[in-house]
Amino acid sequence: MCRDAESGPISQEVVDHVVDHKALMQEALEEAKHSPPKPSNFCVGALLVDLETGEVISRGYTLEVEGNTHAEQCCLIKLAQAYDLSEERVGEVLPPNTAIYTIMEPCNLRLSGSLPCVDRIIRTKSKDGTPAIKKVYLGVKEPEKFVGENKGRAKLEQHGIECIHVPGLEAEILKVATAGHQN
């Protein structure tokens, strides 16, 4: 169950009625198309969404923000900048039923040494210390091309963050995500 601070529990059925998960994943896929194709990155798009209203709070794509940035990271950085907060404190301004939609399973290891997106999601806490991002909707599992098997989904679930696969766009996602890679 999702929780609403004022009106109590919100069932998954209500969330599913308000939010079109496939349409939001398609929107995240459109973000990914803005990512510059490179042989060393996946082109990923992500959205932070208020599940109660379906409103997109922030959006991002790989390499949108300066540095070797991932889509989920860009969503958090841009929202933090909008509120003049550090990325670590951005959870304080997120609605109580926030989810992230990402076309690819968030990374659990960064070869660059940057903080992995899984750890960024986990550290994003509400003012009361609970996870600010309650759910991760993903389009595909991360291919094992760069870092081997990604165990990020299990790590998120160990921290009470539900991971949900949104089916139906896998072929298109992989085509966009691997742009710039040799076949």
PyMOL commands that set and color helices and strands:
alter all, ss='L'
color gray80, all
select helices_A, chain A and resi 12-18+21-32+71-82+87-93+117-123+152-158+170-177
alter helices_A, ss='H'
color red, helices_A
select strands_A, chain A and resi 2-4+8-10+45-50+55-61+98-104+133-140+162-165
alter strands_A, ss='S'
color yellow, strands_A
deselect
rebuild
show_as cartoon
